[in-house]
Amino acid sequence: MLNYIKLFSSLSRRSKVLIQLAMDAVLIVLSFLLAMLFRLEKAAFINDAEVWVAFIISVVAALVAFRFFGLYRALVRYITGKVFFIVAKGAIVAAVILYLAGLVFEANLPRSVPIIFCVFTCLSVGGLRFLVRSVFRKPSHLTKKPVIIFGAGEAGLQLLNSLFHGREYAPVALVDDDSNLHHLAVGGLKVLAPDQIPRLIRQTGAEVVLLAAPNMSRTRRREILTDFEDLQIEIKTIPSMSEIISGKASISELRTVSAEDLLGRDPVAPDPDLLAKDIADQVVMVTGAGGSIGSELCRQILDQKPATLILYEIAEFSLYSIEDELSAKVKRLQYPTRVIPILGSVQPVRRMEQAIKAFKVQTIYHAAAYKHVPLVEENVVEGIRNNVFGTLSISTAAKKLGVQNFILVSTDKAVRPTNVMGATKRIAELICQASAQEMSPTVFSMVRFGNVLGSSGSVIPRFRRQIESGGPVTVTDRNINRYFMTISEASQLVIQAGAMGKGGDVFVLDMGAPVKILDLAITMVKLHGLTPYMVDDPDQVLPGEGDIPICITGLRKGEKLYEELLIGNNPSPTLHPRIMTASEVSLPMEDLMAMLDRLLAACESFDLPAILAILHELPLNYAPLGGDISDLLWSAQQDRIVSQESLTE
């Protein structure tokens, strides 16, 4: 059978159409004979020449009608139910012509024969095409990968038809949670319960499960992924409904189910009044606009239609990318917003004053910061200059020029920091707290949260790259855990928290339960349909143990086993169920500036011991892991001094 299918597939389009014409002619003849026998119950009409003349005219009319209505333009393997309408129209034309020809040539045809003939023609001509389509689509006759579709709703049916037309996947079964659909046929496949998937995998050899339920809750999605974890089957999903509606993706664009799908939670509907309060029709600036959280803030802000959105970013390509994306969106959706890209650092206070004054900025979201813990640990001075004195510069400019709202994007690493990055972010919070205590029209607030899923520095993209390259997947410690939140949810919560600020507020986002990173790595490997196994060395490979090795490498510089969101244990609720406010230790601006002047002097003299001593003096609860200074320039400088002393001796 497979050889015949390949032979037919290799024929030219003209040859295929001629074969269809011949087959249709035969079927029409058989339909007429059956109609006459069904009505007359005898074959005496065979000798009646007038009957055959009328019939031949109707056959020609049927074939011409089929061609006119486009029946022969359709590829048989891709036909849908619409083909029945085309066949029906052609059959009706043939039946009418048969009836009229019978009258003209006095064939004495019973009046019911054209009707019966029309029905038989529809069933035979249409039925043959669907029979041929089912043969072509049969997985055993294809080189496509057999897949099971989870979701028999509208999205599942669209995906089913899309896959039939594609070259990669062959649907072999449909499953759905809705018991009302069980054992019904959708798109030619029977709908079964999800608990039948293990049996279907064994029977059909399916290698992939496709989730086709864009409106499925994240809780149910997590349950499904947990159930499938040990089946050694790859799980892919269609885009979310929001992505489909916004035009960012089509329903046929499949992607591997990610940790974001597993860890994400069902978001609380945002308060539209809070989202728009400090943004709509205002001039808004986002610093660090090209970063992971900064760029998503810009996207969310743009949807609130500010008068002007200023993208402030030090990285040229990142600024170009986000400006290009947002400008295209403004043009496509005809938003009234001006998008202004400003290239620069937040450290020079005059540069910040010029930007704020030139565009009369009303709200600032300060997301610009160095956030990679080991890098800041190895580049202490630049981390402090950017995260501490950059925040001081922009907050000073904001106060001086009467910016209405200033929202600092902070991090959970600022709580009892064990690394320089966390310490610098806590100092940035102290600067905003002190600024809020001064007589100023600017409302300062801070929003503190944990890791965002899919950010440039997140562990998840690194795990994904390691899995796709064959491993090993590296985890720093068996017991390390982290909080996670989607970038879009975090951005919406930052905007809403900022809108609730009264001055000096430290808002803390409810991050949910912490996630054990080793469990996350194991789950991500399994979601790719692969088997993980543990090794002691990154270069160690154990054939037969599994597909992807996982190695524990040890904590990196400044890395904590777990993160916290609160310094104290006294969070208070707010209007939003996932936003809390905390009362944290602060310093008066005069006392803080005295410490910052000393810190700046230590940075300018590159005195690392003095810098670390000042970090210990400030009310940060700074407790570094290990006593060694990790700064690369400092270490190289000390090595050179030791080397020179040894030569002198």
N, C-alpha and C positions, 0 to 999 in steps of 0.2 A: 504493500500500500504506500509506504514511504517513497518508493521509487516512482510510482505513478504521480504522487503529489509533486515531487521534485520536477518530473517531466512536464507536468501541466504548468507549474510555476515558471519554467524556463521558456514557455512559448511567448511569441510576440503578442502585443495587445490585440492586433487585428485577428490573429488566429483564435484567441480566446473568445472574441466577440462572435466569430463565425460558429464556433462550437456552441455557444449559448443560443444563437439563432436556430441552429439545427435542433438542439435539445428542446427549445421552446416550441418549435413547429411540431415535433413528435408529441410533446405533451398536450398541445392544443388539439391535435388529431385524436389522441386517446381520450381527452376530456369530452369531445363531441360524440365519439362512439359510445362512451359510457353514459352520457346524458340521454342519447337516443334509446339505448338498451334499457336504461333505468325507467324511461317514460313509456316506451312501446312494448317492452318485454319480449321483443322479437327482432330479428335482423333483416326483415324484408326490405327496409329502406336502402340497403346496400346497393340494390339494383336500380335505384331511382336517380337518374342523371341530374334532375333539377336540384335535388337535395345536395349533391356533391358540388354543383356549381355555386350554390349559395354558400356552402361551407368554405370552399376554397377562397372565395372573396373575403369571408370573415377572418380566415387565417392570415391572409395578407394584411388586412386591416389591423389585426391584433399585433403583428410583428412591427408594423409601421408605428402604431400607437405606443408600443413599448419603447421603441427607439426615440420617438418624439418626447415622451415623458422622462427620458433619461435613465431607463433601466440598464442599458448597456454601458453607461458611463461609470456606474458604481463598481468598485472592486468587491468581489463576492466575499472575500475573507473579512471585509470591514463593514459589511452591510448592517443596518439596524432595522428596527420595526417599521421605519418609514418606507421601506421597499414594498411592503404589503399595499400601501396606498397607491404606489405607482402601478403595481401589478393589477390592483382592483380597477383602476381607471382604464388600463388597457383592456382588461377583460370585459368591462362594461361596454367600451367602444365595440369590441368584437361581437358581443351579444346583440347590441342594437343593429349592427351591420348584418348579422345573421338573420335577424327577424325581418329587416327591410328587404334583404335579398330574397328571402323565402317568399315574401309577398310579390316581389317583382317577377320572380321566375316560377311562381305558383308551385312551390315545393311542398305545400301542405304540411309545413312543420307545426307540431303542436305548440301552442303559445308558451307552455311551461319549459320547453326545451332550451330556449336562449337563457332563461334564468338558471336552470340546472347547469348548463354549459359554462355560464359565468362563474358559478361557485366552484365547479371542478377545475376550471382554469386557474382561478386564484390559488386554490389549495395545491395544485400540482406545480405550477410555475414558481410560486412563492416558496412552497415547502421544499422544493429541490434546492433552492438557493440557501436556505437555512441549514439544510442537511450538509451541503458542501462546506458552508462556513464552519459548522461544528467539527467536521473532519479536519479542516485546516487549523482550527484552534486547539485541537486535541494535543495536550502536552507531549504525548509520546511521539507526535509527528513534528515537534518543534525543537529547536535548540535553545529555546528560552528557559529561564530558570523558574521552576514551579514555586508559586507563592500562595499564601493564605491571606485573605483580606479580612481584617477585623473591623466590622462596621458595614451593615447592609442598608444604610440609609441613603439619602441623596448623594452624599459625598462618596460613599462606597460604590454606588452605581456609576457615578462619573469616572471614578478611578478605574473601575472594572472595564468600562468601554475604552478608556485611554490606554490601558495596558494591552487590551486586545489589538489595538492599532500599533502598539510599540514593538520593539524588537528585543527587549531585555527580559521581561517577566511574563509568565503564563499563569493566570489565576486558576487555581484548582479547587478552591473552596471558599465559602463565605461563613463567617461566624459573627454573632451579635448577642449582646446582653438581653435584648428584647425578646422575651419568650413568645410573644405574638407572631414573630417572624420565623420562628423555628420550623423547619421542614417545608417552608415555602420556597419557591424558586424565584430568584432575583437575577436577571441577566443570564439566565440559563444555568445558574449554579444553585444548589440547595443550601439554605441557611441553617447552620447548626449552632449548638451552644458552645461557649468558650471552653468548657471542660472536655470537648471532643478534639481539641488541638493536638495533644500528644498522639492520639490515634491517627489523625489526619497526616501528621508528619511522617509516621511510620508507613502509612499506606501510599501516600502520594510522593514521598521523597522531597517534600517542600523544604526549602532552605531559608526562606525569608517569611516573616509575618509583617504585613503592612497595616499600620493603624490608620483607618480612614474615618475617624470620628473627631473632627476639629473642635466640636463643642464639648468634648468629654472633659469632665473635671480632672484637675491634677491629682486628686486623691484616688480616683478610679484608675487613672493612667499609671500611678505608682503601683497600685495593686496588681495590674496586668503585668507590668514589667517585672515585679517580684515573682509572680507565678511562672513567667517564662525564663527566668534567670538561668535555670539549670537544664534547659532543653537544648542548649548549644545550637541555637537558631538566631540568625541575624534579625533584628527588629528595626524597621524603618517606619517613618510616619509622613503624612502629608503636612503641609504648613498649617499654622493656626488660622482660624477663621478671620482674625484681624489682619493677618498678612495677605490672605486671599482677597478680602474686601478692599484693602488699601492698594491692591495691585502690585505689592512687593513680590508675590509669588503666585503660581498657578497650582491648581489642585493636583496636577500630575508631577510636580517637582518633589521628588522623594528625598528624604535625608535620613541618615542613621539616627535613631533615637539617642538623645544626648543626656548627659548628666543634668542639664538644665531642666529637661522634662521630668527627670526623677526627683530632683531636689526642689524645683519650683513649687509654689503653693498657689492656691486659688486667691487672686488678689481681691482686696476689699475695694468696692467701687469708689473711685476718688470723688471728693466733694468738689463739684465744678466751681463753686464760689471761692473756695480756698485756692484752687489752681489758678484762677483768673485774678485774684485780689491784687497781687503785686506785679502783674505782668500785662494784662490786657490794656492796650492802647498806651503803654508806657515804654520808656527806653531802658532796656535790660542789658547788662553786661555779664558774660560768663568768662571767667579766667580759666585757663586750662581747657579751652573749648574743644581741643582736638583729642583729648584723652578719652578713656572709656566712659567714665561717669560724666565728664564735661560735655562730650558730644551727645550723650543721651539726654542730658539736661537741656541742651539746645533744641533737640527734636521736640521734647515735651513742651518747652517754652514757646516754640514757634506755633504749635497747635492752639495756643491761647491768643494768637494774633497780637503780639506787641507792636508798637509803632516802629521801633528799631531794635534789632538784636545785634549786639556787638560781640564778635567772637575774638577773644584775646588769647593768643597762643604763641609760645616761643618756638615750637617745631614747625618749620615751613610746610612740609608735606602734609602733616596732620591738619594744619589750618586750611590748606588748599582743598583737602578732601572733604572736610565738613562744610566749608563754604560752598563748594560745588554742589554737594548734596542738597543743602538747604535752599540755595538759590533756585535750583531746579524744581524743588517742591513749591516754593513761593510762586514761581511762574506757572507751574502746572495747576495749582489750586487757586491761583489768583488772589493770594493773601496780600493785604495792604502793608506788609512788613518790609522794612529795609534791612538787609543783612550786610553788616559791615565787618570785614576781616581786618584785625589789627595784629601785626607781627611784633612781638616784643616780650621782654621779661617783666615780671611784676616787681622786681627789686628796685629799679630807679623810681623814686617817689615823684620826680618831675614828669617822667613819662606817664605815670599813672594819672597825675593831675591833668596833664594835657588831654589824655583820652577821655577822662570823665567830664572835663569842662567843655571840650569840643562838641560832645554829643548830648550834654546835659543828662547824664545817666541818673536814673531814679532807683534802680534795684541792681545789686551786684550779687552774683553767686560765685564765691571764691573757691574754685576746685583745683586751681593750679598748685601742684605739690609734687615733690619726688616721693614716691610711695613704695619703691622696691626695697625691702628691708636689708638684704645683704649688700646691695649697691650703696645705699646711704651709709651703712656701717663701714664701708671701705672708702667712702668719700664724705667724711664727716662735715668738713667746712662748707662745702657746696650744698649739702643737705640743709644745714642750719641757715645759710644765706637765703636759700630759696624758700624753705618752709616757714622759717621764723621771721627773717627781716623782709621777705617778700610780703608776708601777711601784715607786718607792721607798716610797710610803705603804702599798701593799698587801703588799709583801714584808716591810716592818717589822712590820705587824700580824700577818702569818702567822708570823713568827719569835716574836714576843712571846706569841702565843696557842697555839703548839705545833701548827700545821697540819702534817700529815704530809708532804704532797707539794705542791710549787709548780712548775707548768710554764708557762714563758713562751712564747707563740706569737710567733716572730720572723720575719724576712724576709731574702731574699737582698740587699735594698738596704742592709743593715747592713754588708755586706762592701765595704771601701774606698769609703765613701759619697761621692757627689758632690752630695748634697742634705741638707737639714736633717732630713727625715723619716728617711732612712737613718741619719743620725748619732744621732738620738734613740733609734732601736731598738738601735743598737750600745751606747749608754750603758745602756739597759735591760738588755742582756746583761751588761755590766760589773757592774751592781748585783746581779744574780742570782749571778754568779760570785763577787763579794766576799761576799755573804751566805752562800754555800755554804762559804766558808773559815772562817766563825765557828763557834763552838761552839753548835750549834742542832739541835733534833730534826727540823727541816724539811729535806727533800731538795729542793734547787733544781736544775732542769734547764731547758734552752732547746731549742726545736725551730725550725730555720731552713729555710725553703723559699721557692719562687718564687711566681709568679702562680697563682691557682686559677681554673679555667674557670667563667665565668658569675657571678663575684662582682660586687658592685655597682660596683666601680671598674674592672672589667676592660674591655679594649678590645673584646672580642667582642660584648657587648650593644650597645655604641655602633655598631660596624660594622653589626649587624643592623638597628638603628633607621635608620641612614643608607641602607641598601639598600632598606628598606621604604618610605622616603619619596622614593625616586628618586635618591638621591645628592646631592652627591658623598660618596664615602668618603674620609676624611682619614687619612693616614699621616704620622707626623712625620719619618721618614727612610727612604730606600731600603734602608739596611743594618741598621736596628735589629732586634734579635731579643730574644726572651724565653723563659724556661722556663714550661711550663704543666703543671698537674695538676688532675684533677677534685677538686671540693670534698670529695666523700665519701671518696676515697682519701686526700687530705691529712689529713682529720680522723681517720680510722682510724690513720694512721701517727703523728700527733701523740700520740694516746692510747697507742699501743704504745711509742713512744719514751719518753714520760714514765714508763711502767711499768718501763723498763729503767734509769732514772736512779739513780745512786749518790750524786750530789752534785756540782754544778758542771759537769755534762756539757753540751756543746754538740752537739746532734744535728743532722745535716744529712740532708735527705731526697733520695734519688736522683730527680731530676726528669726523667731521660731526656735527649734531645737538645733543644737550643734551637730555636725556630721563628722563621723570618724573618717579620716582621709584614706586609710587602708581599705576600709569597706567600700569607699567610693571608687578607688582604683580597681578593686576586684569586680565591682558591678559594671564599670565601664568596659572592662575586657569582655565580660559575659554578654553585654548588649551588642557587641560586635560579632556574636556567635562563636567566640573563641574561649579556650580554657586557660585560666591563669594558674600559675604555680610559683612558689616562693623559692628564691635563690639567695645565697649569701654574698655573692659578688656580681656586679653589673655585667661582667664579661662571661659569667657562667651560664652555660646552656645545657639543659638536661633533656635530651631527646626521649620522647615517649611520656614525659611527665605532663605535658600540656603544650599550649601554643605560645603564650606570652609570659615571660618571667617577670616577677615583681621583686624588687630588691629594696631593702631598708638601708639607707645611706647615712643616717645620722642627722641631727638637727643642724641647720645652717647658722651662720653668725647672727646673733640677736633673735633667733626664732624661739617662740614660746610653744609649749605643748598645747595650750588652750588660750583663748582670748576671752576678755570680759567686756561688758558694755557700760558698767557702772563702777565708779570709784566707791561711792557709798551704796547703801541698800535702801534708798528712800525715793524710788521713782514715783511720780504722780501722774495720774491719767490726764489725757487731754480730750478734745472733741473727737479725735480720731482713735479708733481702737488699736492701731498699730504704732501710735506715736506717744511716747512718754516724755516727761520732762524731769530733769534731775537737778538737785541743788548741789553744786560742786564748789570746792575751795577756790578762792580767787585772791588776787592781790590788787591793792590800789595802783593806779597808773604810775605814780611817783616811785614807789618801791620797785615795781616791775621794770621801769625804765633804767633805774640804777643797775639792776642785774643785767639788763640787755646791753647797756653800754659796756659793761665789763666783758660780756660774751662777744660783742662785736670786736673789741680790742683783742681778745684772745684769738678770734678768727683771723684778724688782719696780721697778727704776729705768728700765726700758725702754731699756737701753743696748745697741743692736744690735751696734755694733762690738765691745764687750766680750764679748757672747755668742758671736760668731763667733770671736773670739780664743781663748776658752776651749775651743770645739769643736776648734780646731787644736791646743791644748795636750794635750788628752786623747788616749790611744792609740787613735785611731779610724781613722787614715789618711784623715782628712777632706780631700777635694780638690774644692771646689766648682767648677762650670763657670762661669767669668766672675767678676769681682770685685765686681759690683754687689749691693747689698742689695735684695731683692725684696719685703720686708715692706710691705704696703700702708699700714698706719698710720704706719710709720716714713717712708715716701716722702712721704706727705701732710704729715707733720709737718715734714720737711725743706723741702718746697716752701713751706709757710707761713712758715718762718723766712727763707728766701731772699726771699720776697715782702715780708716786713716790713722786712728789711735794705735792699731796694731803695727802699722808700717812705721810710725814714729818710734815706737818702742824697739 
